Amino acid sequence: MSAFRTLYDATSAKLFAFALRILVKRELAEEVLQESFVNIWNNASSYQSGLAAPMTWMTTIVRNKAFDLLRRLDDDVEIDADTFDKEVMEALESHSPTPIEALKMSGDAQALARCLSRLEGLHRQAIALAFYHDLSHSEVAGRMQLPIGTVKTWIRRGLEKLRLCLSKLEGA
C-alpha cells in the first residue's frame, strides 16, 4: 500500500490538473482521478516502458476516462483529441511550474533560486548537474568536458557561496 501512496503523492496533482483541464468541474475531475488510479493500480503489470513514459501512460488513462465521462454526459459533444492531446502533452512535459506549483514554491526555494542565479554560469551548471540531475562529480566532469578536480572545486566553492548567500537572505 505504501507503493500506491508514493505513486499517488508523486503524480496526483499533475493528473488532477490534467483531468480538470478537460472536465472543468472539480467534482468530475475528482471522480475521473479516482477511477483512473484504480485503473492504473489494477493494470500496472500491463505497463510497457518501451511504449511510453510512466507519466504519459497514466495521463492517457486519465484522458480516456475524462473523455468517456464527457461522452456519457453529452452525446453531442465533439472532442478534437489530436489538438487537445498535443497541447496537453506539451504542458505536461514542460518543466516550468504550473501556476499552482509556483504559488506553493516556498520562500526557501525562491531564496535558493535567487542565490543560484548569482553564481557564475559554469559553476551553477556544475551544481545543477550534480544536485538536480543526481550526477556524480566524475559524471559532471564528463558531461562538461572538464577535469574532475575543477568540477569538485567549482561545486565546493559554489556550495559555500550558496550557504553565505542564503544566510544573508535569512538574516535580512
N, C-alpha and C positions, 0 to 999 in steps of 0.2 A: 504494500500500500504506500510505502514511502516513495517508491519509484513513480507512482502516479502523482503524488503530491509534488514531487520535484518537477515532473513534466508540466503539470498544471501551473505551478508557480512561474516556470520559465516562459510559458507560451500563452497563457490565457489572456493577458492584457492585449497582446497584439491580435490574437484571434477574435477576441470580443470586439475590438475596434473595427476589424475587418467585417464581421457579421453586422455590426451596427451601421457601417457604411452602406451595406446592401439593403438592410431592412428598415433603417431609420428609427424604428421604435425600439426602445431599450428592452422592453419585456420580450419582444420577438427575438432580439439578438441573444438575450439570456437563454431563451428556450433552445435556440439553434446551437449555442455554445455547449449547453448541457448534452444535447443529443449527439453533437459532434464528438465530445470527449468520450462518451460511451462507445461510439463507433470506433474512434481512434484506439481506445484501450482494447476493445474486442478484436480489432483487426491488426494490431501491432505486428503480429507474426507474418502478415502478408506484405508488410512494407519492404520495398526493394530499393536499396540505396543507389543502385546503378541507374534507376529511372528518375529519381527526384531527390532533392534535399529533404530532410525531415520536415522542415517548416513548410516547404512547398506542398508536400504530401498532405500535411494537416490542413493547410489553407484550402486545398482542393476539396477536402471533405467538408469543411465549413461552408465553402462556396456552394457546393452541391446541395447541402442541407438547406441553406438560405434560399437558393433558387427554387427548390422543391416547395418550401413553405410559401414563397411568393406565388407560385403557380396554384397551390391549394387555395390560397386566399382570394385570388383573382384569376379566373380562367382566361381573361382577355389580356393579361399582362404580357408584354413583349420584352424579352431580355436580350440585349446585344452583348452576349458574353465575350465575344472577341475583343471589342473595345474596352469593356469593363475589366476583363482579365489583364490586359496589357497595363492599364493604369494602376490597377491594384497591385499587380506583381512588382511594378516599378516602385511603388510606395513601400511595399513590404521589404523589398531588397535594399531600400535606401538605408544608409547608416545614419542619416540625420534623425534627431529625435522627433517624435510626434509632438504636437502642442502640449498634450497631457504629460508626456515624459519630460518635456522642457520645464513645465511648471513644477514637477516633482524633483527636478535636479536640486540637490541640496546646496546650501551655501558653501560647504566644503568642496564639492565638486566644481563649483564655479570658481572658487579661490584657486584650486589646483589648476584649472584650465587657464586662469589668468597668469599664474606663475609659470606654467609650461610655455605660454606664449612669449615670455620674456627670455627664454633660453635661446642660444644660438641654434640655427636651423638643424645642423647635423647632430648636435648634442641632443636636441629634442627628438630627432628621428631615432637615434640610438636608444633613448629611454623608451620611446613609444614601441619600438620593435621588441625590446626586452620585456616590458611590462604589459602592454596591451595585446601583443601578439604572442606572448609567452615563449620568446626565443631565448636560447642560451647566449652567453657572450660570444662564443665561437660562431653560432648561427648568425648573430647580428653582424659580426665581423665579415663573415662570408657574404651576407646579403649586401652590406655596404662596401664591400671590397676594400677593407681596411685591416691593418694589423690588429690582432686581438688585444694587445696592450693599449693601443689607442682607444679602442672601444671601451675597455674596462675603465680607463681613466676618465673618458667623457661621461660615462654613466655615473661613476663615483662622484665626480665634480658636479654633474648636473643634479644629482640627488641632494647634494649638500646645498646647492643654490636653491633648490625647491624647498628644502627644510627651512632655510633662512627666510625666504620669501613668504612662506606660509606662516612662520612665527611672527613676522612683521605685520601681515594682514590680520592675524589673530589678535595682536596687541592693539590694533587700530580701532 
